[in-house]
Amino acid sequence: MSNDQHPWLAQVLGVSPPWKVTDVKLLAKTGLVSIQIEKEEAQHRFWMGRRPTPQRRLRWDHIGMAGYRCEIVLLLREGQSVPEAPWTGSADLPFTRHLSRLVLDLMLEGATMSQLCRMLELPFSELWKYKFRLDQGSAQVPATAAATTPPAAGTVPAPPAAATGPASPQEAAPTSTPAAGATPMATGPAGLPPADAPLWLRLLKGELTLDVQALSLKLLLSKASREARLHEDDDLHRQAAQALHRYFERNVPILGHEIRQLQSHWRAAGGGGGGAAAPATLPDVSDPLWQDLLMGERDLDVRALSLRLLLSKLRGQARALQDDELRMLKLVELHRFFEKNQATLRHEISQISRWSLH
């Protein structure tokens, strides 16, 4: 980029005098545009010596431009300090204030780390470093970005559709939990019994016998049943049964023979009947009860070991944080865990549903 275009780029970034864009490098192979910014110095006369060399070089990731990742390189000379501007950041953080604000807002909306890396084209290591500092309360919450309005204190927006797409094979696995308003015994794709149906546990433990034609399913059932016998843990059994259900969902076209048998067992056990009680629904993330649960102000009988560990970690982090927005990040993380594991957290969700009713 020619020097004549530097003022235009400075205007786009919001760089104002006495700071100016002094160099721009477009690294096409790495998909990176590097923008160098310095403080404008008065013209030196020849008897005053050479222009002083920079004493410090600071670098931050910034919001991308036209499909390129963007980095800001700030050169500071003796006596100069970092300006309070959207295109700068803290010396020990990897993002500018503008990018930090965007990352924080997306986290509050429910975006996962993998989704943020993909959407903003950020290195996972840098994003992890930033979130770690937020979790420890050692990073300052950035001011509101120009195009972003943060949620009011005490409220958390529901995750938008754009931020809830699967980001990894683990996150992509559907939970197959009936939505609010659905019939209690609704079935999944091709009439597949729901993930919380008891027959999946029976199939896992070998109490339900199928005529299995697919070799891949034979191997999976053999391995899963063997591991279930080795580990007498109800939480692990429920998770394994859920994984078995996901396998059937992903392979509906080749498991027609086995699925028809499951449907028969499901109907024989009363599946599709209207007499069963409706499953407990998960309260919205904006419900104040989640704040009470996070801060330990409500007692929850937790059976799932994974939830017990997560609650202990999040409560410790939330109590150490002084900023409301950072606490809300912990709240969103807790709610997202419940959303992804509704089939294995039915006991806990039923208690939370009773809280919301009262």
RODO-626328 format. One record per residue (C-alpha): residue in three letters; y, x, z. Coordinates in steps of 0.1 Angstrom, whole numbers, padded with zeros to 4 digits, always signed. Example, Ala and Ser with C-alpha at 12.3 -4.5 7.8 and 13.67 -1.06 7.14 Angstrom:
# residues 2
SITE   code       y       x       z
SITE    ALA   -0045   +0123   +0078
SITE    SER   -0011   +0137   +0071
***
This chain:
# residues 358
SITE   code       y       x       z
SITE    MET   +0000   +0000   +0000
SITE    SER   +0034   +0014   -0010
SITE    ASN   +0062   +0021   +0015
SITE    ASP   +0082   -0007   +0000
SITE    GLN   +0056   -0033   +0012
SITE    HIS   +0056   -0021   +0048
SITE    PRO   +0086   -0043   +0059
SITE    TRP   +0067   -0073   +0044
SITE    LEU   +0036   -0065   +0064
SITE    ALA   +0057   -0059   +0096
SITE    GLN   +0072   -0094   +0091
SITE    VAL   +0037   -0109   +0088
SITE    LEU   +0026   -0092   +0120
SITE    GLY   +0058   -0100   +0139
SITE    VAL   +0068   -0063   +0142
SITE    SER   +0105   -0061   +0149
SITE    PRO   +0130   -0032   +0153
SITE    PRO   +0130   -0006   +0168
SITE    TRP   +0093   -0007   +0159
SITE    LYS   +0082   -0004   +0123
SITE    VAL   +0050   -0002   +0101
SITE    THR   +0048   +0035   +0090
SITE    ASP   +0014   +0036   +0073
SITE    VAL   -0013   +0013   +0060
SITE    LYS   -0048   +0024   +0050
SITE    LEU   -0072   +0001   +0032
SITE    LEU   -0107   +0012   +0038
SITE    ALA   -0126   -0009   +0012
SITE    LYS   -0160   +0006   +0020
SITE    THR   -0159   -0004   +0057
SITE    GLY   -0138   -0036   +0051
SITE    LEU   -0110   -0024   +0073
SITE    VAL   -0073   -0023   +0070
SITE    SER   -0056   +0001   +0094
SITE    ILE   -0020   -0005   +0102
SITE    GLN   +0000   +0023   +0119
SITE    ILE   +0031   +0013   +0139
SITE    GLU   +0058   +0036   +0154
SITE    LYS   +0092   +0034   +0170
SITE    GLU   +0120   +0039   +0146
SITE    GLU   +0138   +0071   +0155
SITE    ALA   +0174   +0081   +0148
SITE    GLN   +0178   +0106   +0120
SITE    HIS   +0176   +0141   +0134
SITE    ARG   +0200   +0168   +0122
SITE    PHE   +0185   +0200   +0111
SITE    TRP   +0198   +0219   +0141
SITE    MET   +0181   +0195   +0165
SITE    GLY   +0146   +0206   +0155
SITE    ARG   +0117   +0187   +0141
SITE    ARG   +0109   +0151   +0149
SITE    PRO   +0088   +0151   +0181
SITE    THR   +0051   +0146   +0176
SITE    PRO   +0032   +0115   +0191
SITE    GLN   +0019   +0120   +0226
SITE    ARG   -0004   +0090   +0226
SITE    ARG   -0024   +0071   +0200
SITE    LEU   -0036   +0036   +0210
SITE    ARG   -0059   +0014   +0189
SITE    TRP   -0068   -0023   +0190
SITE    ASP   -0086   -0048   +0169
SITE    HIS   -0063   -0075   +0155
SITE    ILE   -0069   -0108   +0137
SITE    GLY   -0084   -0102   +0103
SITE    MET   -0065   -0104   +0070
SITE    ALA   -0078   -0118   +0037
SITE    GLY   -0114   -0110   +0045
SITE    TYR   -0107   -0076   +0060
SITE    ARG   -0110   -0065   +0096
SITE    CYS   -0077   -0054   +0109
SITE    GLU   -0068   -0026   +0134
SITE    ILE   -0035   -0017   +0149
SITE    VAL   -0028   +0020   +0156
SITE    LEU   +0003   +0025   +0178
SITE    LEU   +0018   +0060   +0181
SITE    LEU   +0039   +0067   +0212
SITE    ARG   +0061   +0097   +0218
SITE    GLU   +0072   +0111   +0251
SITE    GLY   +0091   +0085   +0272
SITE    GLN   +0079   +0055   +0251
SITE    SER   +0059   +0026   +0265
SITE    VAL   +0038   -0001   +0249
SITE    PRO   +0059   -0031   +0240
SITE    GLU   +0050   -0066   +0252
SITE    ALA   +0042   -0080   +0217
SITE    PRO   +0013   -0100   +0202
SITE    TRP   +0002   -0070   +0181
SITE    THR   -0003   -0048   +0211
SITE    GLY   -0027   -0050   +0240
SITE    SER   -0037   -0032   +0272
SITE    ALA   -0046   +0004   +0269
SITE    ASP   -0081   -0002   +0283
SITE    LEU   -0089   -0033   +0262
SITE    PRO   -0102   -0034   +0226
SITE    PHE   -0081   -0064   +0213
SITE    THR   -0044   -0071   +0208
SITE    ARG   -0029   -0099   +0228
SITE    HIS   -0030   -0123   +0198
SITE    LEU   -0067   -0117   +0192
SITE    SER   -0075   -0118   +0229
SITE    ARG   -0059   -0152   +0231
SITE    LEU   -0079   -0165   +0202
SITE    VAL   -0112   -0151   +0216
SITE    LEU   -0104   -0167   +0250
SITE    ASP   -0096   -0201   +0235
SITE    LEU   -0128   -0201   +0214
SITE    MET   -0148   -0192   +0245
SITE    LEU   -0132   -0222   +0263
SITE    GLU   -0142   -0244   +0233
SITE    GLY   -0178   -0234   +0238
SITE    ALA   -0183   -0206   +0212
SITE    THR   -0210   -0181   +0220
SITE    MET   -0207   -0143   +0218
SITE    SER   -0228   -0142   +0186
SITE    GLN   -0207   -0169   +0170
SITE    LEU   -0175   -0151   +0178
SITE    CYS   -0188   -0119   +0163
SITE    ARG   -0197   -0137   +0131
SITE    MET   -0165   -0158   +0129
SITE    LEU   -0140   -0130   +0137
SITE    GLU   -0161   -0101   +0123
SITE    LEU   -0159   -0082   +0156
SITE    PRO   -0183   -0055   +0169
SITE    PHE   -0205   -0070   +0196
SITE    SER   -0199   -0039   +0218
SITE    GLU   -0162   -0045   +0218
SITE    LEU   -0165   -0082   +0225
SITE    TRP   -0189   -0075   +0253
SITE    LYS   -0165   -0050   +0268
SITE    TYR   -0137   -0076   +0266
SITE    LYS   -0158   -0104   +0282
SITE    PHE   -0170   -0080   +0309
SITE    ARG   -0134   -0073   +0319
SITE    LEU   -0127   -0110   +0320
SITE    ASP   -0157   -0117   +0342
SITE    GLN   -0146   -0090   +0366
SITE    GLY   -0111   -0104   +0367
SITE    SER   -0097   -0070   +0357
SITE    ALA   -0083   -0082   +0324
SITE    GLN   -0050   -0100   +0322
SITE    VAL   -0051   -0134   +0306
SITE    PRO   -0031   -0132   +0274
SITE    ALA   -0002   -0156   +0268
SITE    THR   -0006   -0185   +0245
SITE    ALA   -0009   -0175   +0208
SITE    ALA   +0017   -0190   +0184
SITE    ALA   -0008   -0213   +0168
SITE    THR   -0029   -0221   +0198
SITE    THR   -0024   -0244   +0228
SITE    PRO   -0045   -0236   +0258
SITE    PRO   -0062   -0265   +0277
SITE    ALA   -0043   -0278   +0307
SITE    ALA   -0054   -0265   +0341
SITE    GLY   -0084   -0283   +0354
SITE    THR   -0096   -0296   +0321
SITE    VAL   -0120   -0282   +0296
SITE    PRO   -0122   -0294   +0260
SITE    ALA   -0155   -0304   +0245
SITE    PRO   -0170   -0278   +0221
SITE    PRO   -0159   -0285   +0185
SITE    ALA   -0184   -0289   +0157
SITE    ALA   -0172   -0256   +0141
SITE    ALA   -0181   -0236   +0172
SITE    THR   -0215   -0251   +0180
SITE    GLY   -0236   -0239   +0150
SITE    PRO   -0266   -0217   +0158
SITE    ALA   -0258   -0180   +0161
SITE    SER   -0293   -0166   +0166
SITE    PRO   -0329   -0176   +0163
SITE    GLN   -0329   -0184   +0200
SITE    GLU   -0298   -0205   +0198
SITE    ALA   -0309   -0222   +0166
SITE    ALA   -0340   -0236   +0182
SITE    PRO   -0333   -0273   +0187
SITE    THR   -0338   -0288   +0221
SITE    SER   -0350   -0322   +0207
SITE    THR   -0335   -0340   +0236
SITE    PRO   -0327   -0377   +0230
SITE    ALA   -0290   -0383   +0225
SITE    ALA   -0271   -0407   +0247
SITE    GLY   -0278   -0443   +0236
SITE    ALA   -0311   -0434   +0219
SITE    THR   -0343   -0453   +0227
SITE    PRO   -0361   -0438   +0256
SITE    MET   -0392   -0428   +0236
SITE    ALA   -0375   -0419   +0203
SITE    THR   -0395   -0395   +0182
SITE    GLY   -0383   -0365   +0162
SITE    PRO   -0388   -0354   +0126
SITE    ALA   -0418   -0370   +0109
SITE    GLY   -0425   -0391   +0140
SITE    LEU   -0430   -0360   +0161
SITE    PRO   -0431   -0368   +0199
SITE    PRO   -0400   -0356   +0218
SITE    ALA   -0400   -0322   +0235
SITE    ASP   -0402   -0338   +0270
SITE    ALA   -0433   -0358   +0262
SITE    PRO   -0461   -0350   +0286
SITE    LEU   -0486   -0344   +0258
SITE    TRP   -0470   -0310   +0250
SITE    LEU   -0479   -0297   +0284
SITE    ARG   -0514   -0311   +0280
SITE    LEU   -0517   -0294   +0247
SITE    LEU   -0505   -0261   +0261
SITE    LYS   -0530   -0263   +0290
SITE    GLY   -0559   -0272   +0268
SITE    GLU   -0562   -0307   +0283
SITE    LEU   -0555   -0323   +0249
SITE    THR   -0578   -0313   +0220
SITE    LEU   -0567   -0314   +0184
SITE    ASP   -0586   -0308   +0152
SITE    VAL   -0565   -0278   +0140
SITE    GLN   -0566   -0268   +0104
SITE    ALA   -0536   -0244   +0102
SITE    LEU   -0546   -0209   +0111
SITE    SER   -0512   -0200   +0125
SITE    LEU   -0513   -0229   +0149
SITE    LYS   -0548   -0219   +0160
SITE    LEU   -0535   -0185   +0169
SITE    LEU   -0504   -0198   +0186
SITE    LEU   -0524   -0223   +0207
SITE    SER   -0549   -0197   +0218
SITE    LYS   -0522   -0173   +0229
SITE    ALA   -0501   -0199   +0246
SITE    SER   -0530   -0214   +0265
SITE    ARG   -0542   -0180   +0276
SITE    GLU   -0507   -0171   +0290
SITE    ALA   -0504   -0205   +0307
SITE    ARG   -0536   -0199   +0326
SITE    LEU   -0523   -0165   +0337
SITE    HIS   -0490   -0178   +0350
SITE    GLU   -0491   -0208   +0373
SITE    ASP   -0454   -0215   +0371
SITE    ASP   -0442   -0250   +0362
SITE    ASP   -0409   -0237   +0348
SITE    LEU   -0426   -0212   +0325
SITE    HIS   -0451   -0239   +0314
SITE    ARG   -0422   -0263   +0305
SITE    GLN   -0405   -0236   +0285
SITE    ALA   -0438   -0227   +0267
SITE    ALA   -0443   -0264   +0259
SITE    GLN   -0408   -0266   +0245
SITE    ALA   -0415   -0236   +0223
SITE    LEU   -0446   -0253   +0211
SITE    HIS   -0426   -0284   +0201
SITE    ARG   -0401   -0262   +0183
SITE    TYR   -0430   -0246   +0163
SITE    PHE   -0441   -0281   +0152
SITE    GLU   -0405   -0290   +0142
SITE    ARG   -0401   -0259   +0120
SITE    ASN   -0435   -0264   +0103
SITE    VAL   -0437   -0302   +0098
SITE    PRO   -0446   -0298   +0060
SITE    ILE   -0478   -0278   +0068
SITE    LEU   -0489   -0295   +0100
SITE    GLY   -0492   -0331   +0088
SITE    HIS   -0529   -0333   +0098
SITE    GLU   -0521   -0322   +0134
SITE    ILE   -0490   -0343   +0137
SITE    ARG   -0509   -0375   +0128
SITE    GLN   -0532   -0367   +0157
SITE    LEU   -0503   -0362   +0181
SITE    GLN   -0488   -0395   +0170
SITE    SER   -0520   -0412   +0178
SITE    HIS   -0522   -0397   +0212
SITE    TRP   -0485   -0405   +0218
SITE    ARG   -0490   -0442   +0209
SITE    ALA   -0521   -0444   +0231
SITE    ALA   -0502   -0430   +0260
SITE    GLY   -0475   -0457   +0256
SITE    GLY   -0450   -0437   +0235
SITE    GLY   -0426   -0461   +0218
SITE    GLY   -0430   -0487   +0245
SITE    GLY   -0398   -0500   +0260
SITE    GLY   -0408   -0501   +0296
SITE    ALA   -0400   -0465   +0304
SITE    ALA   -0367   -0456   +0322
SITE    ALA   -0340   -0441   +0300
SITE    PRO   -0336   -0404   +0304
SITE    ALA   -0307   -0391   +0324
SITE    THR   -0277   -0382   +0303
SITE    LEU   -0257   -0350   +0307
SITE    PRO   -0221   -0356   +0319
SITE    ASP   -0193   -0343   +0296
SITE    VAL   -0180   -0308   +0303
SITE    SER   -0146   -0323   +0313
SITE    ASP   -0162   -0341   +0343
SITE    PRO   -0149   -0326   +0376
SITE    LEU   -0184   -0325   +0390
SITE    TRP   -0191   -0293   +0370
SITE    GLN   -0162   -0276   +0388
SITE    ASP   -0178   -0287   +0422
SITE    LEU   -0212   -0274   +0411
SITE    LEU   -0198   -0241   +0399
SITE    MET   -0179   -0235   +0432
SITE    GLY   -0208   -0245   +0453
SITE    GLU   -0191   -0276   +0467
SITE    ARG   -0221   -0298   +0458
SITE    ASP   -0257   -0291   +0467
SITE    LEU   -0282   -0293   +0438
SITE    ASP   -0320   -0291   +0443
SITE    VAL   -0328   -0265   +0417
SITE    ARG   -0364   -0260   +0406
SITE    ALA   -0359   -0239   +0375
SITE    LEU   -0357   -0202   +0383
SITE    SER   -0335   -0194   +0353
SITE    LEU   -0309   -0219   +0365
SITE    ARG   -0311   -0206   +0401
SITE    LEU   -0303   -0171   +0388
SITE    LEU   -0275   -0182   +0365
SITE    LEU   -0259   -0203   +0392
SITE    SER   -0259   -0174   +0417
SITE    LYS   -0243   -0151   +0391
SITE    LEU   -0216   -0176   +0379
SITE    ARG   -0207   -0187   +0414
SITE    GLY   -0201   -0151   +0424
SITE    GLN   -0180   -0144   +0394
SITE    ALA   -0160   -0176   +0397
SITE    ARG   -0151   -0170   +0433
SITE    ALA   -0138   -0136   +0425
SITE    LEU   -0115   -0148   +0397
SITE    GLN   -0079   -0158   +0404
SITE    ASP   -0071   -0173   +0370
SITE    ASP   -0080   -0209   +0363
SITE    GLU   -0088   -0203   +0326
SITE    LEU   -0112   -0175   +0335
SITE    ARG   -0130   -0198   +0359
SITE    MET   -0132   -0224   +0331
SITE    LEU   -0151   -0198   +0310
SITE    LYS   -0178   -0198   +0337
SITE    LEU   -0178   -0236   +0338
SITE    VAL   -0183   -0238   +0300
SITE    GLU   -0211   -0212   +0302
SITE    LEU   -0229   -0233   +0329
SITE    HIS   -0225   -0265   +0309
SITE    ARG   -0238   -0249   +0277
SITE    PHE   -0269   -0237   +0296
SITE    PHE   -0276   -0272   +0306
SITE    GLU   -0271   -0285   +0271
SITE    LYS   -0295   -0260   +0256
SITE    ASN   -0322   -0266   +0282
SITE    GLN   -0321   -0303   +0289
SITE    ALA   -0358   -0307   +0284
SITE    THR   -0366   -0282   +0312
SITE    LEU   -0338   -0293   +0335
SITE    ARG   -0345   -0330   +0338
SITE    HIS   -0349   -0329   +0376
SITE    GLU   -0315   -0312   +0379
SITE    ILE   -0298   -0334   +0353
SITE    SER   -0310   -0366   +0370
SITE    GLN   -0292   -0355   +0402
SITE    ILE   -0260   -0346   +0383
SITE    SER   -0261   -0380   +0365
SITE    ARG   -0262   -0397   +0399
SITE    TRP   -0232   -0378   +0410
SITE    SER   -0212   -0390   +0379
SITE    LEU   -0222   -0426   +0387
SITE    HIS   -0208   -0424   +0422
***
